[in-house]
Amino acid sequence: MTPAFLAYFRPWTELVQEAIGRGVEMRRARVVSEPVTDYIRFEHDVSRLNQEAGEQLRWLPRRDAATLLLPGADLWIFDDRLIRFGHFAGDGSSVGQELCDDPAVIAKFSASFEAVWERAVPHDKFTV
C-alpha cells in the first residue's frame, strides 16, 4: 500500500481505534461472490488495516448465504438503535443513504447480521 493510501485510510483507522478504546465492538461482514474480483482481492488486502485498528471482520461466500434473509442494501447498525442504509448504483457509486430507527426493522437486520456472522469465515482464514 502506498503512503498516500495509508494517509487516506488513517482517519478511518483512528476512528476505529478511538471507538474500540471506549469499549465499542466493531464487526464487519462481507458477503462476496466467487470467484472474487480484483477489487475484492484489494479489499481483502486492505482489510488488514481494519483488523489492526481493532475491527473484527468476516467473509461469507454468497453461495453460503443462499438460505439467509439478507438486506437489499449495505448497512451499518449503531448500538441496536439506528441503521444507516447505503445505496449504490451498478457501477458501485453511492446514490444516497437513509437512516432508520424503527425497532422492528433494527431487530430483523440485527438477527440477519448475527446469522451471517455465525456462518462467515474470519478474515485471517478467508482466502481470495
C-alpha positions in Angstrom: 0.0 0.0 0.0 1.3 3.4 -0.9 1.9 6.1 1.7 -0.8 8.2 0.0 -3.3 5.4 0.5 -2.3 4.9 4.1 -2.8 8.6 4.8 -6.2 8.4 3.1 -7.2 5.5 5.3 -5.8 6.8 8.5 -8.9 8.8 9.6 -10.9 5.6 9.5 -8.4 3.5 11.5 -8.1 6.3 14.0 -11.9 6.4 14.4 -11.9 2.6 14.9 -9.1 2.7 17.5 -10.9 5.5 19.4 -14.2 3.6 19.4 -12.6 0.3 20.4 -10.8 2.2 23.2 -14.2 3.3 24.5 -15.3 -0.3 24.6 -17.3 -0.3 21.3 -17.3 -3.6 19.4 -17.0 -3.1 15.6 -17.8 -6.0 13.4 -18.0 -6.1 9.7 -19.3 -8.9 7.5 -18.8 -9.0 3.8 -20.9 -11.3 1.5 -18.9 -11.9 -1.7 -19.4 -13.6 -5.0 -16.8 -16.2 -6.1 -14.6 -16.2 -7.9 -13.7 -12.9 -6.3 -12.9 -9.8 -8.5 -9.7 -7.9 -8.4 -11.4 -5.3 -6.3 -12.4 -7.9 -3.6 -8.8 -9.1 -3.6 -7.7 -5.5 -3.0 -10.4 -5.0 -0.3 -9.3 -8.2 1.4 -5.7 -7.0 1.4 -6.6 -3.5 2.7 -8.8 -5.1 5.4 -5.8 -6.0 7.5 -5.7 -2.3 8.3 -9.2 -2.5 9.7 -8.2 -5.5 11.8 -5.0 -3.9 13.1 -7.2 -1.0 14.2 -9.4 -3.4 16.2 -12.3 -4.0 13.8 -13.5 -7.7 13.6 -14.1 -8.8 10.1 -15.6 -11.9 8.5 -16.3 -13.0 4.9 -19.2 -15.1 3.6 -19.2 -16.6 0.1 -22.5 -15.7 -1.5 -23.3 -19.4 -2.2 -23.2 -20.0 1.6 -25.7 -17.2 2.2 -28.5 -18.7 0.0 -30.6 -19.7 2.9 -30.2 -16.5 4.8 -32.5 -13.5 4.7 -30.3 -10.6 3.7 -30.9 -6.9 3.2 -31.0 -5.4 -0.3 -28.6 -2.6 0.7 -25.3 -2.2 2.6 -26.0 -1.2 6.2 -24.4 -0.2 9.5 -26.2 -0.9 12.8 -25.4 1.5 15.6 -25.9 0.4 19.2 -29.1 -1.6 18.2 -30.9 1.7 17.8 -30.1 3.1 14.4 -29.5 1.7 10.9 -27.7 3.5 8.1 -28.6 2.0 4.8 -26.1 2.8 1.9 -27.5 2.7 -1.6 -25.2 2.1 -4.6 -25.5 2.1 -8.4 -24.5 -0.8 -10.5 -21.0 0.7 -11.0 -20.5 0.9 -7.2 -21.0 4.7 -6.9 -23.0 5.9 -4.0 -26.6 7.1 -4.8 -27.5 8.0 -1.2 -28.2 6.8 2.2 -31.1 6.6 4.6 -31.5 6.3 8.4 -34.0 4.1 10.2 -34.7 3.9 13.9 -37.7 1.6 13.7 -37.1 -1.1 16.5 -38.8 -3.8 14.4 -36.6 -3.2 11.4 -33.5 -3.0 13.6 -34.3 -6.3 15.2 -34.8 -8.0 11.9 -31.5 -6.8 10.5 -29.6 -7.5 13.7 -30.8 -11.1 13.6 -29.8 -11.3 9.9 -26.3 -9.9 10.7 -25.9 -12.5 13.5 -26.8 -15.3 11.1 -24.2 -14.1 8.6 -21.6 -13.6 11.3 -22.1 -17.1 12.6 -21.7 -18.6 9.2 -18.9 -16.4 7.9 -15.2 -17.1 7.8 -12.8 -15.0 9.9 -10.7 -12.6 7.8 -7.4 -14.4 8.6 -8.9 -17.7 7.4 -10.6 -16.5 4.2 -8.5 -16.8 1.1 -9.2 -14.9 -2.1 
